[in-house]
Amino acid sequence: MVRSLSSIDFAPVLPAWLVVALAVLAVLALLPALVRRARGAGWRALAFLLILGAISNPRLVQQTREVRPDIALLAVDNSASTTVAGREAAIAAARAQIEARLGRLPDLEVRTVVAEEGGNQGTRLFAAIERGLADIPRARLAGIVALSDGQVHDVPVSFPAEAPLHLLLPGRAGEVDRRLRVIEAPGFGIVGRGVEMRVVVEDLGAPASDAPVRLSIRRDGGTPRVESVVPGREHRIALPIERGGPSVVEITADERPGEVSALNNRAIVTVNGVRDRLRVLLVSGEPHAGERTWRRLLKADPNVDLVHFTILRPPEKDDLTPLNELALIAFPVRELFQLKLREFDLIVFDRFSNRGILPPQYLRNIADHVRQGGALLMSVGPEFTGPASLANTPLGQVLPARPLPGGAALLEAPFRAQVSETGLRHPVTEGLTGANANAAAQPGWGRWYRMLRAEARSGANIMNGPDGNPLLLMDRVGEGRVALLLSDQIWLWSRGHDGGGPQAELLRRIAHWLMREPELEEEDLTAAIAQGRLTVTRRSLSDAPPPEITVTAPDGTVSRHAPERREGGRAVVELPAASPGVWSATDGTRTAFAAAEAANPPEVADLRADPGRMGNLVQASGGAARWIGDGSALPDVRRVSMGRDASGPGWIGLVRREDHTITGISALPLLPPWLALLLVLGVAVVAWRREGR
């Protein structure tokens, strides 16, 4: 807009101090005439005034200005906390009305910035305001109107903009909110022991009360356990760790009547169960080249307590050596296989033949220990054939294979161990370095030279020898597990013979599978949430098409999905998981759980609409905080002059800045020299004539 303004200006031809001195002299010269009341004194004074006026050089100045419109910034909070209790609709309606009202005000430009939800640092409203102010000259800023619930997490100590900041809050004064806050929760626990979590229930905006609150504790979707807790006091929750792997614990506090939302009445904690130090019993039947390989492997793991015995002198050996010259320790058969057998998590027999060392009762104890949850690993050689074979003892009842009769069992010829069709899907052998890509391909690891032919009776055959003979079998027996390696030459890989092979990795996987490590389960269903997406993975040794996966969201919504088949026996379902809480997935046989935390935890820490966080800045800027929810009318918007109040009952104000640019100036002298000279001479003549009478 272009405006023209006129004003009178003075441009003295002499310095200002000199003009003042001349005025003083003129007064002194007039003073005697005024005292005597002489004729012509007034005309003389008029002559002096004309002279001083001519020296002051008065001008009529006319300016042409281009007035620039003021700018009002509208900041809209679009974070997660504004989606509860109908705030999102209230903010959207208020935004439309304010933009319409401001658009009708003359000489006012409206700019809008939105603080979007994102990250995990809470509401960054002032960061959005700073972005909006980056290209707004401060001389044109009329004010800032913020549509927010007041839960802002980047409030500065001071705000540099010299303009009123108004806060419009969706909601009502005096809101209350109950929240459940986890003070401490362990990330893992030892299987067979318990962990302790510390939580507190807080009622925000409500007077303190000792009335107990029900707390429901549910693990992996099971039956909830109910405890009572007093608001404001720390409460401890004991949680036993019964199995390895992650357990999802959901803790929920009862909803408080009249609270804003129950969104933060719930907490999700994931506790990973890990095993304590494993106790392993290794029994070597006789000294051989691979015995040290087993010992080094087990001793290298700091989580393994190893008890190792080697049968150096079998009982049937009689070389007439005096007993007092034998430096051997008697094998503690009764102590190991009867008194302390239950203390061992894993029993390993390496080329062990019975030969009367272990009575049938002790071998039966080992078989019973396996059925009741123990683990057995056997690496066998030629001793597994013949009458002294463990396959002919009560222990043979839990073994997945029996050697072929007679001399047909022993095979001595170079061969490369090959992962079977089943082994390509089994987590113990899937993805091993150097393994064959399919059942028809050749592996890239070194050769072995001896194995036993056996008749597989149960379990999964995951590695083959020549002609498809089973080489490595894994089986579940009752509550326990058994692994049988039908060769005693895996140690060749550790020596690097013929290129070597992944001996340490394979044996580690076998041992961890026997110890029920969750990531090595061959028939399993797992669920995990990362970056807002739920991934359900079904693993199976079966080559049949996988069944549909049924997913249940935290709000109870059920959906069914066909999984996508992938290598390694996996079938995967991926979908968004935006809702916080416990998600469950089932394939009809197994059920998996995953916890989705709030994407932005500060957003749900306090769900009340409250001007407290921004109150100091609003007051210091001269603005006002007004409620626009619960039936409250939107305040009127007015333009106010600089220095006036920017708010009042029922209204908020935006300052008139009147910033402008001068595009032209013209000056017209009001007393030009020629006119001043004529006037002074004329007045002087009149004064002389008056005084001469």
C-alpha positions in Angstrom: 0.0 0.0 0.0 1.3 3.5 -0.9 0.6 6.5 1.4 1.5 10.2 1.2 2.2 12.2 4.4 2.8 15.9 4.8 4.7 17.7 7.6 6.5 21.0 8.3 10.3 20.7 8.7 13.0 23.3 9.5 16.4 23.5 7.8 18.3 26.4 9.5 20.9 28.1 7.4 22.9 28.8 10.6 23.8 26.4 13.4 21.1 26.0 15.9 23.1 27.5 18.8 23.6 30.6 16.7 19.9 30.9 15.9 19.2 30.7 19.6 21.8 33.4 20.4 20.2 35.7 17.8 16.8 35.1 19.3 18.2 36.1 22.8 19.7 39.3 21.4 16.4 40.2 19.7 14.6 39.8 23.0 17.1 42.0 24.8 16.8 44.6 22.0 13.0 44.6 22.4 12.9 44.7 26.1 13.5 48.5 26.7 10.8 49.3 24.1 8.4 46.9 25.7 9.1 48.4 29.2 8.5 51.9 27.9 5.5 50.7 25.8 6.9 52.5 22.9 5.0 52.9 19.7 6.0 50.3 17.0 7.4 47.8 19.5 5.0 45.1 18.1 6.1 45.8 14.6 9.7 45.7 15.6 9.1 42.3 17.3 7.4 41.1 14.1 10.4 42.1 12.1 12.7 40.1 14.4 10.4 37.1 14.1 10.5 37.3 10.3 14.3 37.5 10.4 14.5 34.4 12.7 12.0 32.6 10.5 14.0 33.3 7.4 17.1 32.0 9.1 15.2 28.8 10.3 14.1 28.1 6.7 10.7 26.4 7.3 9.6 23.8 4.6 6.5 21.8 3.7 7.8 18.2 3.3 5.7 15.6 1.6 6.7 11.8 1.8 5.5 8.9 -0.2 5.6 5.7 1.8 5.1 2.0 0.8 3.6 0.4 3.9 4.3 -3.3 4.3 1.7 -5.6 5.9 2.4 -7.0 9.3 2.8 -10.8 9.7 1.1 -13.1 12.2 2.6 -16.5 12.8 0.2 -19.4 13.6 2.0 -22.4 15.2 0.0 -25.7 15.2 0.9 -28.6 17.5 0.4 -31.9 15.7 2.2 -34.2 18.1 0.8 -37.4 19.6 -0.5 -35.8 22.8 -2.9 -33.7 20.8 -4.7 -36.8 19.4 -6.3 -37.7 22.8 -9.6 -36.5 24.2 -10.8 -34.9 21.0 -8.0 -32.4 20.9 -7.1 -33.0 17.3 -10.6 -32.0 16.0 -10.6 -29.0 18.3 -7.2 -27.8 17.0 -8.3 -28.3 13.4 -11.5 -26.3 13.9 -9.7 -23.5 15.7 -7.0 -23.4 13.0 -9.6 -23.0 10.3 -11.4 -20.2 12.1 -8.3 -18.3 13.1 -6.9 -18.4 9.6 -10.3 -17.1 8.3 -10.4 -14.3 10.8 -6.9 -13.2 10.3 -7.3 -13.3 6.6 -10.1 -10.7 6.8 -7.9 -8.2 8.8 -6.3 -5.5 6.6 -2.6 -5.1 6.3 -2.0 -8.5 7.9 -0.3 -11.5 6.4 -0.8 -15.0 8.0 1.9 -17.7 8.0 1.4 -21.2 9.5 3.9 -23.7 10.8 3.2 -27.2 12.1 5.1 -29.1 14.7 4.8 -32.6 13.4 5.2 -35.8 15.5 8.6 -37.4 15.1 11.6 -38.6 16.9 11.6 -39.4 20.6 12.3 -35.9 22.1 8.7 -34.8 22.7 6.9 -31.9 21.2 9.3 -29.5 19.4 6.9 -26.6 19.0 9.5 -23.8 19.5 11.8 -25.4 16.9 8.9 -25.1 14.5 8.3 -21.4 15.6 12.0 -20.6 15.0 11.7 -22.1 11.5 8.7 -19.9 10.8 10.4 -16.8 12.2 13.6 -17.4 10.1 12.2 -15.4 7.2 10.0 -12.9 9.0 11.5 -9.5 9.7 11.0 -8.7 13.4 9.8 -5.2 12.5 6.8 -6.8 10.8 5.9 -9.5 13.4 2.5 -8.7 14.8 2.3 -11.7 17.1 2.4 -15.5 17.5 -0.7 -17.7 18.1 0.1 -21.2 19.2 -2.5 -24.0 19.1 -1.2 -26.6 21.5 -2.1 -28.6 24.6 0.9 -27.0 26.4 2.9 -30.2 26.7 5.9 -28.7 24.9 9.4 -30.1 25.5 11.7 -27.4 24.0 10.5 -24.3 25.9 13.4 -21.8 25.9 14.3 -19.8 29.0 13.6 -16.6 27.1 12.0 -15.7 23.8 13.7 -13.0 21.7 10.7 -12.0 19.5 9.3 -8.6 20.6 5.7 -9.6 20.0 2.9 -11.1 22.0 2.7 -14.9 22.2 -0.8 -16.3 22.7 -1.5 -19.9 23.7 -4.9 -21.5 22.8 -5.4 -24.8 24.6 -7.8 -27.5 23.6 -9.3 -29.0 26.7 -10.4 -27.6 30.1 -8.8 -26.3 33.2 -8.1 -28.7 36.0 -7.6 -31.9 34.0 -6.3 -35.0 35.8 -4.2 -37.9 34.4 -3.1 -41.2 35.9 0.2 -42.6 34.7 2.3 -45.7 35.4 6.0 -45.0 35.4 8.7 -47.7 35.4 11.5 -46.6 37.7 13.8 -49.6 37.1 13.4 -52.8 35.0 16.2 -55.2 34.3 16.8 -56.1 30.6 17.7 -59.7 31.4 17.4 -62.3 34.1 18.9 -65.7 34.9 16.7 -68.7 34.1 15.5 -70.3 37.3 15.8 -67.1 39.3 13.8 -64.0 39.6 14.1 -60.3 38.8 12.5 -57.3 40.5 11.0 -54.3 38.8 10.2 -51.0 40.5 7.1 -49.0 39.4 5.0 -46.1 40.7 1.5 -45.0 39.9 1.0 -41.2 39.8 -2.2 -39.1 39.7 -1.3 -35.8 38.0 -3.4 -32.8 38.8 -5.3 -34.6 41.6 -5.0 -34.3 45.4 -2.9 -37.0 47.2 -4.9 -40.1 48.2 -4.1 -43.4 49.9 -6.8 -45.3 48.1 -5.2 -48.4 46.6 -5.0 -48.9 42.8 -5.2 -52.3 41.1 -2.2 -53.2 39.1 -2.5 -56.1 36.5 0.7 -57.9 35.5 0.5 -60.1 32.5 3.4 -62.1 30.9 3.3 -63.3 27.3 -0.4 -62.9 27.1 -1.1 -65.3 30.1 -3.4 -64.9 33.0 -2.9 -61.5 34.7 -1.7 -61.3 38.3 -3.3 -58.5 40.3 -1.5 -56.5 43.0 -2.5 -53.3 44.9 -0.4 -50.2 44.9 -0.8 -46.8 46.6 -0.5 -43.8 44.2 2.8 -41.9 44.7 4.6 -44.8 46.4 7.2 -47.0 44.8 6.0 -50.6 44.3 8.2 -53.7 43.7 7.2 -56.5 41.4 8.9 -59.9 41.6 9.0 -61.8 38.3 10.4 -65.3 38.0 12.4 -66.2 34.9 11.2 -69.6 33.8 12.7 -69.9 30.3 15.3 -68.5 28.0 14.6 -65.9 25.5 12.5 -62.7 25.7 9.4 -62.4 27.9 7.0 -59.6 27.3 5.5 -58.2 30.6 2.5 -55.9 30.4 1.7 -53.8 33.5 -1.6 -52.0 33.6 -3.1 -49.6 36.3 -6.8 -49.2 36.6 -8.3 -46.2 34.9 -9.1 -43.2 37.1 -12.6 -41.8 36.7 -12.4 -38.5 34.8 -8.8 -38.8 33.6 -7.9 -37.5 30.2 -6.7 -40.8 28.7 -5.7 -44.3 29.8 -2.9 -44.3 27.2 -0.1 -43.9 29.8 -1.7 -46.3 32.4 0.2 -49.1 30.8 3.9 -50.0 30.6 5.6 -52.7 28.6 8.8 -54.4 29.7 10.8 -57.0 27.9 13.0 -59.3 30.0 15.4 -61.6 28.2 16.0 -64.9 30.0 19.6 -66.1 29.9 21.1 -69.2 31.3 23.7 -69.0 34.1 27.0 -70.8 33.7 26.5 -74.1 32.1 27.8 -77.2 33.7 29.1 -79.7 31.2 30.4 -83.2 31.8 32.8 -84.4 29.1 33.7 -88.1 29.2 36.4 -89.3 26.7 36.5 -93.0 26.2 40.2 -93.1 25.3 42.9 -90.6 24.3 42.8 -89.6 20.7 43.6 -86.7 18.4 40.2 -85.1 18.6 40.0 -85.1 22.4 41.9 -81.8 22.8 39.6 -80.2 20.3 36.5 -80.8 22.5 38.3 -79.6 25.6 39.5 -76.4 23.9 36.1 -75.7 22.5 34.3 -76.0 25.9 37.0 -74.3 27.9 37.1 -71.3 25.6 33.5 -70.4 26.6 33.6 -68.4 29.9 30.0 -69.4 30.6 30.9 -73.1 30.7 32.0 -75.0 33.8 33.7 -78.1 32.4 34.3 -81.4 34.2 36.4 -83.6 31.9 37.4 -87.3 32.5 39.4 -89.5 30.1 39.4 -93.2 30.5 43.1 -93.9 30.3 43.1 -97.4 31.6 40.0 -99.6 31.1 39.2 -102.1 33.7 39.9 -105.1 31.6 43.5 -104.1 31.0 45.8 -106.2 33.1 49.5 -105.6 32.6 50.6 -106.8 36.1 51.5 -103.2 37.1 51.5 -102.9 40.9 48.7 -100.7 42.1 51.0 -98.5 44.1 52.8 -97.5 40.9 49.6 -96.4 39.1 49.3 -92.6 39.1 45.6 -92.7 38.0 42.5 -91.2 39.6 39.7 -93.6 40.0 36.7 -92.7 37.8 34.0 -91.3 40.3 31.1 -93.2 38.7 28.7 -93.1 41.6 29.3 -89.4 42.3 28.9 -88.3 38.7 26.1 -90.5 37.4 23.9 -90.8 40.5 24.6 -88.2 43.2 25.3 -85.1 41.0 23.9 -86.1 37.6 21.1 -83.5 37.8 23.6 -80.7 38.3 24.9 -81.1 34.7 23.2 -79.3 31.9 25.0 -81.2 29.1 26.7 -84.6 29.0 29.1 -85.3 26.2 30.4 -88.7 25.4 33.4 -88.6 23.1 34.3 -92.1 21.7 33.1 -93.7 24.9 32.6 -97.5 24.9 31.1 -99.0 28.0 33.3 -102.0 28.7 31.7 -102.4 32.1 32.7 -98.9 33.3 29.2 -97.7 33.8 26.7 -100.2 35.2 23.3 -100.3 33.5 21.6 -98.5 36.3 23.8 -95.4 35.8 23.2 -95.5 32.0 19.5 -95.7 32.8 19.9 -92.6 35.1 21.4 -90.7 32.1 18.5 -91.7 29.9 16.0 -90.6 32.5 17.9 -87.3 33.0 17.5 -86.7 29.2 13.8 -87.4 29.3 13.3 -85.0 32.2 15.0 -82.1 30.4 18.7 -82.9 30.2 20.9 -82.8 27.1 23.2 -85.5 25.6 25.8 -85.1 22.8 27.6 -88.1 21.5 30.5 -88.2 19.0 31.2 -91.8 18.1 33.8 -93.8 16.2 34.5 -97.5 15.8 33.7 -98.1 19.5 30.0 -97.5 18.7 29.9 -100.9 17.0 30.1 -104.3 18.6 28.9 -105.5 22.0 30.5 -102.6 24.0 28.4 -100.0 22.1 26.3 -97.6 24.1 23.5 -98.4 21.6 23.2 -101.8 23.3 22.7 -100.3 26.8 19.6 -98.5 28.3 21.1 -95.3 27.0 20.3 -96.6 23.4 16.6 -96.0 24.1 17.1 -92.2 23.8 19.5 -92.3 20.8 18.1 -91.4 17.4 20.0 -94.1 15.4 21.5 -97.6 15.8 24.7 -98.7 14.0 24.2 -101.3 11.2 25.0 -104.8 12.3 28.4 -106.5 11.7 31.1 -104.9 9.6 28.7 -102.9 7.5 28.7 -100.1 10.1 32.2 -98.9 9.7 33.0 -96.8 6.5 36.6 -95.7 6.0 36.9 -93.6 2.9 37.5 -89.9 2.1 34.2 -87.9 2.0 32.9 -84.4 2.5 30.1 -83.9 5.0 27.1 -82.5 3.3 24.2 -80.5 4.7 21.0 -82.4 4.0 17.8 -81.0 2.6 16.4 -80.8 6.1 19.7 -79.3 7.3 19.4 -76.4 4.9 16.3 -75.4 7.0 17.7 -76.3 10.4 19.2 -73.4 12.4 22.2 -75.6 13.5 23.5 -76.1 9.9 21.7 -73.3 7.9 24.1 -70.8 6.6 27.3 -72.5 7.8 30.5 -71.1 6.1 31.4 -73.4 3.1 28.2 -75.4 3.2 26.5 -76.6 0.0 23.9 -74.2 -1.3 21.5 -77.1 -2.0 21.3 -80.8 -1.6 22.8 -81.5 -5.0 25.8 -79.1 -4.6 29.2 -79.9 -3.1 30.4 -78.2 0.1 33.6 -76.2 0.2 35.1 -77.6 3.5 37.7 -80.3 4.1 37.3 -84.1 3.9 36.8 -86.6 6.7 37.9 -90.3 6.4 35.8 -92.3 8.7 32.1 -92.5 9.7 29.6 -95.1 10.9 26.6 -96.2 8.9 23.5 -96.2 11.1 19.8 -96.7 10.9 18.0 -93.5 11.7 15.0 -94.2 14.0 13.9 -90.6 15.0 14.9 -87.0 15.0 16.1 -84.8 12.1 19.0 -85.9 9.9 20.7 -82.5 9.1 24.1 -83.7 7.7 24.9 -86.7 5.4 27.9 -88.7 4.6 28.5 -90.7 1.4 25.5 -92.2 -0.4 23.1 -90.1 1.8 24.0 -92.0 5.0 23.0 -89.9 8.1 26.0 -88.2 9.8 24.5 -85.7 12.3 21.1 -86.3 13.9 19.2 -84.0 16.3 16.3 -85.3 18.3 13.9 -84.4 21.1 13.3 -87.0 23.8 10.7 -86.2 26.3 11.7 -82.8 27.8 15.3 -83.2 26.8 17.4 -83.2 23.6 20.0 -85.5 22.0 22.6 -85.0 19.3 24.5 -87.8 17.6 27.5 -87.2 15.4 28.4 -90.5 13.6 32.1 -89.6 13.1 35.0 -88.9 15.3 37.0 -86.8 12.8 35.5 -83.3 13.1 38.8 -82.3 14.7 40.3 -82.4 11.2 38.5 -79.1 10.5 40.1 -77.4 13.5 43.6 -78.4 12.2 42.9 -76.9 8.8 43.2 -80.2 7.0 42.2 -80.0 3.3 41.0 -76.4 3.9 39.4 -77.1 7.3 35.8 -76.1 8.1 33.5 -74.4 10.6 34.1 -76.9 13.4 33.9 -74.4 16.3 30.7 -72.8 14.9 29.0 -76.1 14.2 29.7 -77.5 17.7 28.7 -74.2 19.3 25.4 -74.3 17.5 24.9 -77.9 18.5 25.6 -77.2 22.2 23.3 -74.1 22.2 20.5 -76.0 20.5 20.8 -78.7 23.1 20.6 -75.9 25.7 17.3 -74.6 24.1 18.7 -71.3 22.9 15.7 -69.5 21.4 17.4 -68.3 18.2 18.3 -72.0 17.3 14.8 -73.4 17.6 13.9 -75.3 14.4 10.2 -75.2 15.0 9.4 -71.7 16.3 7.4 -68.6 15.9 8.9 -65.2 16.9 7.7 -61.7 16.8 9.7 -58.5 17.0 9.0 -54.8 16.6 11.5 -52.3 15.2 11.1 -48.8 13.8 7.3 -49.1 13.9 7.0 -52.4 12.0 6.0 -55.8 13.3 8.0 -58.8 11.9 6.6 -62.3 12.6 9.0 -65.1 11.6 7.9 -68.7 11.5 10.6 -71.3 11.2 9.9 -75.0 10.4 11.7 -78.0 9.0 8.6 -78.9 7.0 8.6 -78.0 3.3 4.8 -77.7 3.3 3.2 -74.3 2.7 3.1 -72.3 5.9 -0.3 -71.5 7.5 -1.8 -68.1 7.8 -0.5 -65.9 10.6 -3.2 -64.3 12.8 -2.1 -61.0 14.4 -3.9 -59.4 17.3 -3.2 -55.7 17.9 -3.1 -54.1 21.4 -6.7 -52.7 20.8 -8.0 -56.2 20.0 -8.1 -55.8 16.2 -7.5 -59.2 14.5 -6.0 -59.6 11.1 -4.8 -62.6 9.1 -1.8 -62.6 6.7 -0.2 -65.1 4.4 3.5 -65.3 5.2 6.2 -64.8 2.6 8.5 -67.9 2.2 12.2 -67.2 2.5 15.3 -69.4 2.7 16.3 -71.3 5.7 12.8 -72.7 6.4 11.5 -69.2 7.3 8.2 -67.6 6.5 7.8 -63.9 7.3 5.0 -61.5 7.8 5.7 -57.7 8.1 3.2 -55.0 8.8 3.0 -51.6 10.5 2.8 -51.6 14.3 2.0 -48.0 15.3 -0.2 -48.8 18.4 1.8 -49.1 21.6 1.2 -52.3 23.6 1.5 -56.0 23.3 1.1 -57.5 19.8 0.4 -61.3 19.5 0.8 -63.6 16.5 -0.2 -67.2 16.2 0.1 -69.9 13.4 -2.5 -72.0 15.1 0.1 -74.0 17.1 2.5 -71.5 18.5 2.0 -68.0 19.8 4.6 -65.2 19.9 4.4 -61.8 21.6 6.1 -58.5 20.8 6.1 -55.2 22.7 5.6 -51.8 21.0 6.6 -48.9 23.1 5.3 -45.4 22.6 7.2 -43.9 19.7 7.7 -40.7 21.6 7.7 -41.5 25.3 7.8 -37.8 26.5 4.5 -37.3 24.7 2.6 -39.7 26.9 4.4 -38.8 30.1 1.7 -36.2 30.9 -1.5 -36.0 28.9 -3.1 -33.0 30.6 -3.7 -29.8 28.7 -1.7 -27.4 30.8 -0.3 -23.9 30.2 2.3 -24.2 32.9 5.3 -25.1 30.7 4.8 -22.0 28.5 3.2 -19.7 31.1 6.2 -17.6 31.8 7.0 -16.9 28.2 3.3 -16.1 27.4 3.2 -13.6 30.3 6.5 -12.0 29.6 5.5 -11.4 26.0 2.3 -9.7 27.0 0.2 -12.5 25.5 -2.5 -14.7 27.0 -3.4 -18.4 27.5 -7.0 -19.2 26.6 -9.0 -22.5 26.7 -10.8 -23.4 23.5 -12.2 -26.8 24.6 -15.2 -27.9 26.6 -17.5 -25.5 24.9 -15.3 -22.4 25.3 -15.6 -19.9 22.5 -12.6 -19.0 20.4 -11.3 -15.5 21.5 -11.7 -12.6 19.2 -8.6 -11.3 17.4 -7.9 -7.5 17.4 -5.2 -5.2 16.2 -3.6 -3.0 18.9 -1.2 -0.2 18.7 2.4 -0.6 20.0 2.6 -0.2 23.7 -1.0 -1.1 24.4 -2.3 -4.2 26.1 -2.3 -7.2 23.8 -5.0 -9.2 25.5 -8.2 -8.8 27.4 -11.4 -10.6 28.4 -12.5 -12.6 25.4 -9.9 -11.3 23.0 -6.3 -11.5 22.0 -4.4 -8.7 20.2 -1.8 -8.5 17.3 0.4 -5.4 17.3 0.3 -2.8 14.5 3.9 -2.5 13.4 3.3 -0.1 10.4 6.7 -0.9 9.0 7.2 1.0 5.7 9.7 2.1 3.1 10.0 5.7 1.9 9.8 5.9 -1.9 9.8 9.7 -2.4 10.3 13.1 -0.7 9.5 16.6 -1.9 10.2 19.9 0.1 8.5 23.3 -0.5 10.1 26.4 1.3 7.4 28.3 3.2 9.5 31.5 3.5 11.9 31.9 0.6 14.6 34.6 0.9 13.1 37.0 -1.6 9.7 36.9 0.3 11.4 37.1 3.7 13.3 40.2 2.5 10.2 42.0 1.3 8.3 41.2 4.4 11.1 42.3 6.7 11.6 45.6 4.8 7.8 46.2 4.8 7.5 45.6 8.5 10.5 47.7 9.3 9.0 50.7 7.3 5.7 50.3 9.2 7.6 50.2 12.5 9.6 53.3 11.6 6.5 55.2 10.6 4.8 54.2 13.9 7.7 55.2 16.0 8.2 58.6 14.1 4.7 59.9 14.9 
